[in-house]
Amino acid sequence: MIGKATPYLMFNGNAKEALEYYKELFEGEILDIQTYADAGYESEDWGKERLIHGKFKKNEFLLMVSDGSPSQTVTIGTNVSLVIDFNTEDEIIRVFTVLKEKGAVLMELQDTFWGAKYAKIKDPYGIIWDLNFETK
């Protein structure tokens, strides 16, 4: 069974500022913030301040955010994707395989530092999907 879909917003270096704004706007809480440096991707230019992951929650409403990396240009207007949480590894593999046939793989299905199998893929209609299966 496929779990919920969560909006994932990408920014050009101001993801933390956006999280603070959404916290005030929606009167919710920031659950998690990790910089690229926290995840081991440190660079003098961007790693210490840019977020690799941030999470905001208000009741059942959840947003995930991150900043692009130097190798990833974030284009306003196409900087929103949907995260799908899967309940089984077989499900994520099946959906990734089907999407891969006609879509464009942005990040191969792989094990991640946050304890999940994860992939990012654009479907043939231009929608970006972040596929996530928590293995921990």
Secondary structure, 3 states (H helix, E strand, C coil): CEEEEEEEEEECCCHHHHHHHHHHHHCCEEEEEEECCCCCCCCCCCCCCCEEEEEEEECCEEEEEEECCCCCCCCCCCCEEEEEEECCHHHHHHHHHHHHHHCEEEEEEEECCCCEEEEEEECCCCCEEEEEEECC
